[in-house]
Amino acid sequence: MAIRESYKDTFTGEADENIRRILFSNDGDSDSPKSRLKRVLLKVINNELTPRQKEIIMLYYFKGNNITEIAGLLNVSPQAVSAAMGRARLRMFRILQYYL
């Protein structure tokens, strides 16, 4: 039986803060590890997520909306938004672990 890999942080805020710190860091050196990680994270968001996941991630991290606001904008339940965000974060985590 395959071992199911899961993302350990379940919206405790620690992962959100780390992702925000990476996305919004102003590192002057374009060749620094933080800068490279930021580029990889943005590529993962743009190329590896489904359109719905990408939309939710953009609204949450870049526009600053919370889960209930996103649910209202997309006409879905907050649980659906939370589930899609969880899957998106897991996918980002799995891809980023190869770069860390």
Secondary structure, DSSP 8 states (H G I E B T S, - for coil): -------S--SSSHHHHHHHHHHT---S-TTSHHHHHHHHHHHHHHHTS-HHHHHHHIIIIIS---HHHHHHHHTS-HHHHHHHHHHHHHHHHHHHTTT-
